Amino acid sequence: MKSSQIGRLAEDKAVSLLKEKGYRIVERNFRTKTGEIDIIAKDGDTLVFVEVRFRKNRSFGAPEETVDPRKIKKIILTANRYISMKNLSGRDIRFDVIAVDEEGIRHIISAFDLDFI
């Protein structure tokens, strides 16, 4: 199976988890020149930008550990672009990470915030 197919399956699992928790999916795979956001969802009134990370196993660490400072900066820049394009400034926002591996699926709420950059 291609890595793009595996990534899609991991994102599908993440979407299912979020829906089970009562989130409303707003958009998937939002892309700009600055980067991509896997899932944009609403948790009540909060706009949530979700990064999905997959690893087949943990021999090189957990999937959530791959969200490094460079990736976080790209996600924040892309989120700011989304907020600007959709005229959503002033909304409560949050950045979550969903990690998928052989041990299951983990939802890390507020994995990082705008103060990062």
The first five atom37 places (N, CA, C, CB, O) and aatype in JSON, in Angstrom:
{
  "aatype": [12, 11, 15, 15, 5, 9, 7, 1, 10, 0, 6, 3, 11, 0, 19, 15, 10, 10, 11, 6, 11, 7, 18, 1, 9, 19, 6, 1, 2, 13, 1, 16, 11, 16, 7, 6, 9, 3, 9, 9, 0, 11, 3, 7, 3, 16, 10, 19, 13, 19, 6, 19, 1, 13, 1, 11, 2, 1, 15, 13, 7, 0, 14, 6, 6, 16, 19, 3, 14, 1, 11, 9, 11, 11, 9, 9, 10, 16, 0, 2, 1, 18, 9, 15, 12, 11, 2, 10, 15, 7, 1, 3, 9, 1, 13, 3, 19, 9, 0, 19, 3, 6, 6, 7, 9, 1, 8, 9, 9, 15, 0, 13, 3, 10, 3, 13, 9],
  "atom_mask": [
    [1, 1, 1, 1, 1],
    [1, 1, 1, 1, 1],
    [1, 1, 1, 1, 1],
    [1, 1, 1, 1, 1],
    [1, 1, 1, 1, 1],
    [1, 1, 1, 1, 1],
    [1, 1, 1, 0, 1],
    [1, 1, 1, 1, 1],
    [1, 1, 1, 1, 1],
    [1, 1, 1, 1, 1],
    [1, 1, 1, 1, 1],
    [1, 1, 1, 1, 1],
    [1, 1, 1, 1, 1],
    [1, 1, 1, 1, 1],
    [1, 1, 1, 1, 1],
    [1, 1, 1, 1, 1],
    [1, 1, 1, 1, 1],
    [1, 1, 1, 1, 1],
    [1, 1, 1, 1, 1],
    [1, 1, 1, 1, 1],
    [1, 1, 1, 1, 1],
    [1, 1, 1, 0, 1],
    [1, 1, 1, 1, 1],
    [1, 1, 1, 1, 1],
    [1, 1, 1, 1, 1],
    [1, 1, 1, 1, 1],
    [1, 1, 1, 1, 1],
    [1, 1, 1, 1, 1],
    [1, 1, 1, 1, 1],
    [1, 1, 1, 1, 1],
    [1, 1, 1, 1, 1],
    [1, 1, 1, 1, 1],
    [1, 1, 1, 1, 1],
    [1, 1, 1, 1, 1],
    [1, 1, 1, 0, 1],
    [1, 1, 1, 1, 1],
    [1, 1, 1, 1, 1],
    [1, 1, 1, 1, 1],
    [1, 1, 1, 1, 1],
    [1, 1, 1, 1, 1],
    [1, 1, 1, 1, 1],
    [1, 1, 1, 1, 1],
    [1, 1, 1, 1, 1],
    [1, 1, 1, 0, 1],
    [1, 1, 1, 1, 1],
    [1, 1, 1, 1, 1],
    [1, 1, 1, 1, 1],
    [1, 1, 1, 1, 1],
    [1, 1, 1, 1, 1],
    [1, 1, 1, 1, 1],
    [1, 1, 1, 1, 1],
    [1, 1, 1, 1, 1],
    [1, 1, 1, 1, 1],
    [1, 1, 1, 1, 1],
    [1, 1, 1, 1, 1],
    [1, 1, 1, 1, 1],
    [1, 1, 1, 1, 1],
    [1, 1, 1, 1, 1],
    [1, 1, 1, 1, 1],
    [1, 1, 1, 1, 1],
    [1, 1, 1, 0, 1],
    [1, 1, 1, 1, 1],
    [1, 1, 1, 1, 1],
    [1, 1, 1, 1, 1],
    [1, 1, 1, 1, 1],
    [1, 1, 1, 1, 1],
    [1, 1, 1, 1, 1],
    [1, 1, 1, 1, 1],
    [1, 1, 1, 1, 1],
    [1, 1, 1, 1, 1],
    [1, 1, 1, 1, 1],
    [1, 1, 1, 1, 1],
    [1, 1, 1, 1, 1],
    [1, 1, 1, 1, 1],
    [1, 1, 1, 1, 1],
    [1, 1, 1, 1, 1],
    [1, 1, 1, 1, 1],
    [1, 1, 1, 1, 1],
    [1, 1, 1, 1, 1],
    [1, 1, 1, 1, 1],
    [1, 1, 1, 1, 1],
    [1, 1, 1, 1, 1],
    [1, 1, 1, 1, 1],
    [1, 1, 1, 1, 1],
    [1, 1, 1, 1, 1],
    [1, 1, 1, 1, 1],
    [1, 1, 1, 1, 1],
    [1, 1, 1, 1, 1],
    [1, 1, 1, 1, 1],
    [1, 1, 1, 0, 1],
    [1, 1, 1, 1, 1],
    [1, 1, 1, 1, 1],
    [1, 1, 1, 1, 1],
    [1, 1, 1, 1, 1],
    [1, 1, 1, 1, 1],
    [1, 1, 1, 1, 1],
    [1, 1, 1, 1, 1],
    [1, 1, 1, 1, 1],
    [1, 1, 1, 1, 1],
    [1, 1, 1, 1, 1],
    [1, 1, 1, 1, 1],
    [1, 1, 1, 1, 1],
    [1, 1, 1, 1, 1],
    [1, 1, 1, 0, 1],
    [1, 1, 1, 1, 1],
    [1, 1, 1, 1, 1],
    [1, 1, 1, 1, 1],
    [1, 1, 1, 1, 1],
    [1, 1, 1, 1, 1],
    [1, 1, 1, 1, 1],
    [1, 1, 1, 1, 1],
    [1, 1, 1, 1, 1],
    [1, 1, 1, 1, 1],
    [1, 1, 1, 1, 1],
    [1, 1, 1, 1, 1],
    [1, 1, 1, 1, 1],
    [1, 1, 1, 1, 1]
  ],
  "atom_positions": [
    [[0.84, -1.19, 0.0], [0.0, 0.0, 0.0], [0.89, 1.25, 0.0], [-0.95, 0.0, 1.22], [1.87, 1.32, 0.73]],
    [[0.53, 2.23, -0.82], [1.3, 3.47, -0.92], [1.17, 4.29, 0.37], [0.84, 4.29, -2.13], [0.18, 4.19, 1.08]],
    [[2.2, 5.1, 0.64], [2.15, 5.92, 1.86], [0.99, 6.91, 1.82], [3.48, 6.67, 2.03], [0.43, 7.25, 2.87]],
    [[0.61, 7.39, 0.63], [-0.53, 8.32, 0.54], [-1.83, 7.61, 0.92], [-0.64, 8.91, -0.88], [-2.71, 8.22, 1.53]],
    [[-1.95, 6.33, 0.57], [-3.13, 5.55, 0.94], [-3.16, 5.29, 2.44], [-3.17, 4.21, 0.17], [-4.21, 5.36, 3.07]],
    [[-2.0, 4.99, 3.01], [-1.89, 4.76, 4.45], [-2.24, 6.04, 5.2], [-0.46, 4.27, 4.83], [-2.96, 6.01, 6.2]],
    [[-1.72, 7.15, 4.71], [-2.02, 8.45, 5.33], [-3.51, 8.76, 5.29], [0.0, 0.0, 0.0], [-4.07, 9.28, 6.25]],
    [[-4.12, 8.43, 4.17], [-5.57, 8.65, 4.02], [-6.36, 7.8, 5.02], [-6.03, 8.32, 2.57], [-7.32, 8.27, 5.62]],
    [[-5.94, 6.55, 5.19], [-6.61, 5.67, 6.16], [-6.46, 6.21, 7.59], [-6.03, 4.24, 6.07], [-7.41, 6.18, 8.37]],
    [[-5.27, 6.7, 7.91], [-5.04, 7.28, 9.24], [-5.94, 8.51, 9.44], [-3.54, 7.66, 9.43], [-6.52, 8.69, 10.51]],
    [[-6.05, 9.34, 8.4], [-6.92, 10.51, 8.48], [-8.39, 10.11, 8.62], [-6.74, 11.4, 7.25], [-9.14, 10.74, 9.36]],
    [[-8.79, 9.06, 7.91], [-10.17, 8.57, 8.02], [-10.46, 8.11, 9.45], [-10.42, 7.41, 7.03], [-11.53, 8.38, 9.99]],
    [[-9.5, 7.41, 10.07], [-9.65, 6.99, 11.47], [-9.78, 8.21, 12.38], [-8.45, 6.11, 11.92], [-10.6, 8.22, 13.3]],
    [[-8.96, 9.23, 12.12], [-8.99, 10.46, 12.92], [-10.34, 11.15, 12.79], [-7.87, 11.41, 12.49], [-10.91, 11.61, 13.78]],
    [[-10.86, 11.22, 11.57], [-12.17, 11.84, 11.35], [-13.25, 11.08, 12.12], [-12.51, 11.88, 9.83], [-14.11, 11.7, 12.75]],
    [[-13.21, 9.76, 12.06], [-14.19, 8.94, 12.8], [-14.12, 9.21, 14.3], [-13.95, 7.44, 12.53], [-15.15, 9.35, 14.96]],
    [[-12.9, 9.28, 14.82], [-12.72, 9.57, 16.25], [-13.31, 10.93, 16.61], [-11.22, 9.52, 16.63], [-14.03, 11.06, 17.6]],
    [[-12.99, 11.93, 15.8], [-13.5, 13.28, 16.08], [-15.02, 13.31, 16.03], [-12.91, 14.29, 15.08], [-15.66, 13.93, 16.88]],
    [[-15.6, 12.66, 15.04], [-17.07, 12.62, 14.93], [-17.69, 11.92, 16.15], [-17.5, 11.9, 13.63], [-18.71, 12.37, 16.66]],
    [[-17.06, 10.82, 16.6], [-17.54, 10.12, 17.8], [-17.55, 11.05, 19.01], [-16.66, 8.89, 18.09], [-18.42, 10.94, 19.87]],
    [[-16.57, 11.96, 19.06], [-16.47, 12.9, 20.17], [-17.38, 14.11, 19.99], [-15.04, 13.36, 20.33], [-17.42, 15.0, 20.85]],
    [[-18.11, 14.15, 18.89], [-19.06, 15.24, 18.67], [-18.52, 16.44, 17.9], [0.0, 0.0, 0.0], [-19.17, 17.47, 17.83]],
    [[-17.34, 16.3, 17.34], [-16.77, 17.38, 16.52], [-17.49, 17.4, 15.17], [-15.23, 17.19, 16.34], [-17.98, 16.38, 14.7]],
    [[-17.52, 18.58, 14.57], [-18.06, 18.71, 13.21], [-16.89, 18.97, 12.28], [-19.14, 19.86, 13.12], [-16.14, 19.93, 12.48]],
    [[-16.72, 18.14, 11.26], [-15.62, 18.3, 10.31], [-15.98, 19.43, 9.34], [-15.33, 16.96, 9.53], [-17.02, 19.39, 8.69]],
    [[-15.1, 20.42, 9.26], [-15.33, 21.58, 8.4], [-14.62, 21.39, 7.06], [-14.83, 22.87, 9.09], [-15.17, 21.71, 6.0]],
    [[-13.4, 20.88, 7.12], [-12.61, 20.73, 5.9], [-11.51, 19.7, 6.13], [-12.0, 22.09, 5.47], [-11.04, 19.5, 7.25]],
    [[-11.11, 19.05, 5.03], [-9.98, 18.11, 5.07], [-8.95, 18.53, 4.03], [-10.45, 16.65, 4.82], [-9.3, 19.02, 2.96]],
    [[-7.69, 18.33, 4.37], [-6.57, 18.58, 3.46], [-6.59, 19.99, 2.87], [-6.58, 17.57, 2.35], [-6.54, 20.17, 1.65]],
    [[-6.67, 20.98, 3.76], [-6.6, 22.38, 3.33], [-5.15, 22.7, 2.99], [-7.15, 23.35, 4.45], [-4.26, 22.54, 3.82]],
    [[-4.92, 23.15, 1.75], [-3.55, 23.4, 1.28], [-3.37, 24.85, 0.84], [-3.2, 22.46, 0.12], [-4.25, 25.45, 0.23]],
    [[-2.21, 25.39, 1.17], [-1.77, 26.69, 0.65], [-0.28, 26.57, 0.35], [-2.07, 27.87, 1.67], [0.31, 25.5, 0.51]],
    [[0.31, 27.68, -0.08], [1.76, 27.68, -0.32], [2.52, 27.42, 0.98], [2.2, 29.03, -0.93], [3.63, 26.87, 0.94]],
    [[1.95, 27.8, 2.11], [2.65, 27.65, 3.39], [2.62, 26.22, 3.92], [2.04, 28.57, 4.42], [3.48, 25.83, 4.71]],
    [[1.64, 25.43, 3.5], [1.56, 24.05, 3.99], [0.17, 23.47, 3.88], [0.0, 0.0, 0.0], [-0.67, 23.96, 3.13]],
    [[-0.05, 22.42, 4.66], [-1.33, 21.71, 4.62], [-1.8, 21.44, 6.04], [-1.22, 20.4, 3.82], [-1.0, 21.18, 6.94]],
    [[-3.11, 21.49, 6.22], [-3.72, 21.08, 7.49], [-4.61, 19.89, 7.16], [-4.54, 22.26, 8.17], [-5.47, 19.96, 6.28]],
    [[-4.4, 18.79, 7.88], [-5.1, 17.55, 7.58], [-6.61, 17.67, 7.81], [-4.55, 16.43, 8.43], [-7.4, 17.32, 6.94]],
    [[-6.99, 18.17, 8.97], [-8.42, 18.27, 9.32], [-8.67, 19.6, 10.02], [-8.86, 17.06, 10.23], [-7.91, 20.01, 10.9]],
    [[-9.74, 20.26, 9.62], [-10.22, 21.44, 10.33], [-11.62, 21.07, 10.83], [-10.24, 22.75, 9.41], [-12.48, 20.66, 10.05]],
    [[-11.83, 21.23, 12.13], [-13.08, 20.8, 12.73], [-13.57, 21.84, 13.73], [-12.91, 19.43, 13.43], [-12.83, 22.75, 14.12]],
    [[-14.82, 21.69, 14.13], [-15.39, 22.55, 15.18], [-15.66, 21.67, 16.4], [-16.7, 23.27, 14.69], [-16.31, 20.63, 16.3]],
    [[-15.17, 22.12, 17.54], [-15.47, 21.5, 18.82], [-16.27, 22.54, 19.59], [-14.14, 21.06, 19.61], [-15.7, 23.39, 20.27]],
    [[-17.58, 22.47, 19.48], [-18.42, 23.55, 20.01], [-18.16, 24.79, 19.19], [0.0, 0.0, 0.0], [-18.32, 24.77, 17.97]],
    [[-17.76, 25.87, 19.85], [-17.45, 27.13, 19.15], [-15.97, 27.25, 18.8], [-17.86, 28.31, 20.0], [-15.56, 28.24, 18.19]],
    [[-15.18, 26.27, 19.17], [-13.74, 26.33, 18.93], [-13.39, 25.71, 17.58], [-12.97, 25.61, 20.06], [-13.83, 24.61, 17.25]],
    [[-12.6, 26.45, 16.8], [-12.09, 25.96, 15.53], [-10.8, 25.19, 15.83], [-11.83, 27.15, 14.5], [-9.87, 25.72, 16.43]],
    [[-10.77, 23.93, 15.41], [-9.65, 23.05, 15.75], [-8.9, 22.64, 14.49], [-10.14, 21.79, 16.52], [-9.48, 22.1, 13.55]],
    [[-7.6, 22.9, 14.49], [-6.72, 22.5, 13.39], [-6.02, 21.22, 13.85], [-5.69, 23.64, 13.01], [-5.33, 21.21, 14.87]],
    [[-6.2, 20.15, 13.08], [-5.73, 18.83, 13.51], [-4.65, 18.31, 12.56], [-6.9, 17.83, 13.59], [-4.85, 18.25, 11.35]],
    [[-3.53, 17.94, 13.14], [-2.45, 17.29, 12.4], [-2.53, 15.79, 12.72], [-1.03, 17.89, 12.79], [-2.52, 15.4, 13.88]],
    [[-2.6, 14.97, 11.68], [-2.67, 13.52, 11.86], [-1.3, 12.94, 11.53], [-3.79, 12.87, 10.95], [-0.73, 13.23, 10.47]],
    [[-0.77, 12.13, 12.43], [0.54, 11.51, 12.22], [0.41, 10.0, 12.37], [1.6, 12.07, 13.23], [-0.24, 9.51, 13.29]],
    [[1.04, 9.27, 11.43], [0.99, 7.82, 11.43], [2.39, 7.23, 11.45], [0.21, 7.31, 10.21], [3.3, 7.74, 10.8]],
    [[2.55, 6.15, 12.2], [3.77, 5.34, 12.14], [3.36, 3.88, 12.27], [4.8, 5.75, 13.28], [2.52, 3.53, 13.09]],
    [[3.97, 3.05, 11.45], [3.64, 1.63, 11.47], [4.01, 1.02, 12.82], [4.37, 0.88, 10.32], [3.27, 0.2, 13.37]],
    [[5.16, 1.42, 13.34], [5.57, 0.94, 14.66], [6.39, 2.03, 15.35], [6.39, -0.39, 14.54], [6.64, 3.09, 14.78]],
    [[6.81, 1.75, 16.56], [7.49, 2.77, 17.35], [9.02, 2.62, 17.37], [6.98, 2.73, 18.76], [9.67, 3.18, 18.25]],
    [[9.59, 1.89, 16.42], [11.04, 1.72, 16.45], [11.8, 3.04, 16.34], [11.48, 0.8, 15.34], [12.94, 3.14, 16.79]],
    [[11.18, 4.04, 15.75], [11.81, 5.36, 15.67], [11.03, 6.4, 16.47], [11.93, 5.81, 14.2], [11.14, 7.6, 16.21]],
    [[10.25, 5.95, 17.44], [9.48, 6.86, 18.28], [8.0, 6.88, 17.93], [0.0, 0.0, 0.0], [7.57, 6.27, 16.95]],
    [[7.25, 7.58, 18.75], [5.8, 7.69, 18.57], [5.48, 8.67, 17.45], [5.12, 8.14, 19.89], [6.26, 9.6, 17.2]],
    [[4.35, 8.49, 16.77], [4.01, 9.39, 15.66], [3.9, 10.86, 16.09], [2.7, 8.96, 15.04], [4.3, 11.75, 15.34]],
    [[3.38, 11.11, 17.28], [3.22, 12.5, 17.72], [4.56, 13.2, 17.91], [2.44, 12.54, 19.02], [4.63, 14.43, 17.87]],
    [[5.63, 12.43, 18.11], [6.97, 13.02, 18.26], [7.5, 13.59, 16.94], [7.94, 11.97, 18.79], [8.48, 14.32, 16.94]],
    [[6.85, 13.26, 15.83], [7.3, 13.78, 14.53], [6.77, 15.18, 14.25], [6.86, 12.84, 13.42], [7.12, 15.78, 13.23]],
    [[5.94, 15.7, 15.14], [5.46, 17.08, 14.98], [6.52, 17.98, 15.61], [4.02, 17.3, 15.65], [6.44, 18.34, 16.78]],
    [[7.5, 18.33, 14.79], [8.65, 19.1, 15.26], [8.4, 20.6, 15.1], [9.92, 18.68, 14.49], [7.4, 21.01, 14.51]],
    [[9.3, 21.43, 15.63], [9.11, 22.89, 15.55], [8.88, 23.43, 14.13], [10.32, 23.58, 16.12], [8.08, 24.35, 13.95]],
    [[9.56, 22.86, 13.13], [9.37, 23.31, 11.75], [7.95, 23.01, 11.29], [10.39, 22.63, 10.82], [7.31, 23.84, 10.65]],
    [[7.45, 21.82, 11.61], [6.1, 21.42, 11.23], [5.06, 22.29, 11.96], [5.86, 19.92, 11.55], [4.08, 22.72, 11.35]],
    [[5.28, 22.54, 13.22], [4.35, 23.38, 14.0], [4.25, 24.77, 13.38], [4.81, 23.48, 15.47], [3.16, 25.32, 13.25]],
    [[5.39, 25.33, 13.01], [5.4, 26.66, 12.41], [4.59, 26.66, 11.1], [6.85, 27.14, 12.14], [3.81, 27.59, 10.85]],
    [[4.76, 25.64, 10.28], [4.01, 25.54, 9.02], [2.51, 25.43, 9.28], [4.49, 24.33, 8.2], [1.7, 26.06, 8.59]],
    [[2.13, 24.63, 10.28], [0.72, 24.46, 10.61], [0.12, 25.79, 11.07], [0.55, 23.38, 11.71], [-0.98, 26.16, 10.65]],
    [[0.84, 26.5, 11.92], [0.34, 27.79, 12.43], [0.21, 28.8, 11.28], [1.28, 28.35, 13.52], [-0.8, 29.51, 11.2]],
    [[1.2, 28.87, 10.42], [1.12, 29.8, 9.28], [-0.05, 29.45, 8.36], [2.45, 29.77, 8.47], [-0.76, 30.34, 7.88]],
    [[-0.26, 28.16, 8.13], [-1.36, 27.72, 7.27], [-2.71, 28.0, 7.95], [-1.23, 26.22, 6.94], [-3.66, 28.4, 7.29]],
    [[-2.78, 27.78, 9.25], [-4.01, 28.08, 10.0], [-4.33, 29.57, 9.93], [-3.88, 27.63, 11.48], [-5.48, 29.96, 9.74]],
    [[-3.32, 30.4, 10.09], [-3.52, 31.85, 9.99], [-4.04, 32.23, 8.61], [-2.21, 32.6, 10.29], [-4.9, 33.11, 8.48]],
    [[-3.53, 31.58, 7.58], [-3.99, 31.82, 6.21], [-5.46, 31.42, 6.07], [-3.11, 31.04, 5.19], [-6.25, 32.14, 5.46]],
    [[-5.82, 30.27, 6.63], [-7.21, 29.8, 6.58], [-8.13, 30.8, 7.28], [-7.33, 28.4, 7.24], [-9.19, 31.16, 6.76]],
    [[-7.73, 31.23, 8.47], [-8.54, 32.18, 9.25], [-8.73, 33.48, 8.46], [-7.87, 32.48, 10.61], [-9.82, 34.04, 8.44]],
    [[-7.67, 33.94, 7.83], [-7.73, 35.16, 7.03], [-8.63, 34.97, 5.81], [-6.31, 35.57, 6.59], [-9.47, 35.83, 5.53]],
    [[-8.47, 33.87, 5.08], [-9.25, 33.61, 3.87], [-10.75, 33.47, 4.18], [-8.75, 32.35, 3.18], [-11.59, 33.9, 3.39]],
    [[-11.07, 32.87, 5.32], [-12.46, 32.6, 5.68], [-13.06, 33.68, 6.59], [-12.55, 31.24, 6.36], [-14.2, 33.55, 7.04]],
    [[-12.28, 34.74, 6.84], [-12.77, 35.83, 7.68], [-13.2, 35.36, 9.07], [-13.93, 36.53, 6.99], [-14.3, 35.69, 9.52]],
    [[-12.36, 34.61, 9.72], [-12.7, 34.01, 11.0], [-11.91, 34.57, 12.18], [-12.5, 32.54, 10.93], [-11.87, 33.95, 13.25]],
    [[-11.27, 35.72, 12.01], [-10.45, 36.24, 13.09], [-11.33, 36.51, 14.32], [-9.71, 37.53, 12.65], [-12.5, 36.87, 14.21]],
    [[-10.72, 36.33, 15.48], [-11.43, 36.53, 16.74], [-12.05, 35.25, 17.27], [0.0, 0.0, 0.0], [-12.55, 35.23, 18.4]],
    [[-12.03, 34.19, 16.49], [-12.58, 32.9, 16.94], [-11.61, 32.21, 17.9], [-12.88, 31.97, 15.73], [-10.4, 32.41, 17.84]],
    [[-12.16, 31.4, 18.77], [-11.32, 30.53, 19.6], [-10.76, 29.45, 18.69], [-12.13, 29.9, 20.81], [-11.5, 28.81, 17.94]],
    [[-9.45, 29.25, 18.76], [-8.83, 28.2, 17.95], [-7.97, 27.31, 18.82], [-7.99, 28.82, 16.8], [-7.56, 27.69, 19.92]],
    [[-7.7, 26.12, 18.31], [-6.88, 25.17, 19.04], [-6.15, 24.29, 18.03], [-7.75, 24.3, 20.01], [-6.61, 24.1, 16.9]],
    [[-5.0, 23.77, 18.44], [-4.19, 22.89, 17.6], [-4.07, 21.53, 18.29], [-2.78, 23.5, 17.32], [-3.5, 21.43, 19.37]],
    [[-4.62, 20.5, 17.65], [-4.57, 19.14, 18.18], [-3.72, 18.26, 17.28], [-5.99, 18.56, 18.32], [-3.49, 18.58, 16.11]],
    [[-3.26, 17.17, 17.83], [-2.55, 16.15, 17.06], [-3.25, 14.82, 17.31], [-1.01, 16.08, 17.44], [-3.59, 14.49, 18.45]],
    [[-3.47, 14.07, 16.25], [-3.98, 12.71, 16.39], [-2.9, 11.76, 15.89], [-5.34, 12.51, 15.6], [-2.47, 11.85, 14.74]],
    [[-2.48, 10.87, 16.77], [-1.41, 9.92, 16.47], [-2.01, 8.53, 16.26], [-0.34, 9.9, 17.6], [-2.83, 8.06, 17.05]],
    [[-1.58, 7.88, 15.19], [-2.07, 6.53, 14.86], [-0.86, 5.62, 14.7], [-2.96, 6.54, 13.56], [0.06, 5.91, 13.94]],
    [[-0.87, 4.5, 15.42], [0.18, 3.49, 15.27], [-0.38, 2.14, 15.69], [1.45, 3.85, 16.12], [-1.59, 1.99, 15.89]],
    [[0.52, 1.14, 15.83], [0.04, -0.21, 16.15], [-0.6, -0.28, 17.53], [1.18, -1.2, 16.07], [-1.33, -1.22, 17.82]],
    [[-0.34, 0.7, 18.37], [-0.93, 0.71, 19.71], [-2.32, 1.34, 19.72], [-0.03, 1.46, 20.68], [-3.02, 1.28, 20.72]],
    [[-2.72, 1.93, 18.59], [-4.05, 2.52, 18.51], [-4.03, 3.96, 18.05], [0.0, 0.0, 0.0], [-3.15, 4.37, 17.29]],
    [[-4.99, 4.71, 18.54], [-5.15, 6.11, 18.13], [-5.23, 6.97, 19.38], [-6.42, 6.3, 17.23], [-5.94, 6.66, 20.33]],
    [[-4.47, 8.08, 19.36], [-4.44, 9.0, 20.5], [-4.73, 10.41, 20.04], [-3.06, 8.94, 21.22], [-4.2, 10.88, 19.03]],
    [[-5.59, 11.08, 20.78], [-5.96, 12.47, 20.47], [-5.3, 13.37, 21.5], [-7.52, 12.67, 20.46], [-5.66, 13.36, 22.68]],
    [[-4.34, 14.16, 21.06], [-3.65, 15.09, 21.95], [-4.28, 16.47, 21.75], [-2.09, 15.13, 21.66], [-4.05, 17.13, 20.74]],
    [[-5.07, 16.87, 22.72], [-5.79, 18.14, 22.65], [-4.84, 19.26, 23.06], [-7.07, 18.12, 23.55], [-4.08, 19.11, 24.02]],
    [[-4.89, 20.38, 22.34], [-4.0, 21.53, 22.61], [-2.54, 21.09, 22.62], [-4.37, 22.19, 23.96], [-1.8, 21.38, 23.56]],
    [[-2.13, 20.4, 21.58], [-0.76, 19.89, 21.48], [0.26, 21.02, 21.44], [-0.62, 19.02, 20.23], [1.39, 20.86, 21.92]],
    [[-0.12, 22.16, 20.89], [0.72, 23.36, 20.86], [-0.19, 24.55, 20.66], [1.83, 23.28, 19.73], [-1.38, 24.39, 20.37]],
    [[0.36, 25.77, 20.81], [-0.48, 26.94, 20.61], [0.24, 28.04, 19.84], [-0.96, 27.48, 21.95], [1.41, 27.9, 19.48]],
    [[-0.46, 29.13, 19.6], [0.09, 30.22, 18.78], [1.34, 30.85, 19.39], [-0.96, 31.3, 18.59], [2.14, 31.45, 18.67]],
    [[1.53, 30.71, 20.68], [2.71, 31.27, 21.32], [3.99, 30.58, 20.87], [2.57, 31.18, 22.82], [5.09, 31.05, 21.17]],
    [[3.84, 29.48, 20.17], [5.0, 28.71, 19.74], [5.91, 29.53, 18.83], [4.57, 27.45, 19.03], [7.14, 29.44, 18.95]],
    [[5.33, 30.33, 17.92], [6.18, 31.08, 16.98], [6.42, 32.49, 17.43], [5.58, 31.09, 15.61], [7.12, 33.24, 16.75]]
  ]
}
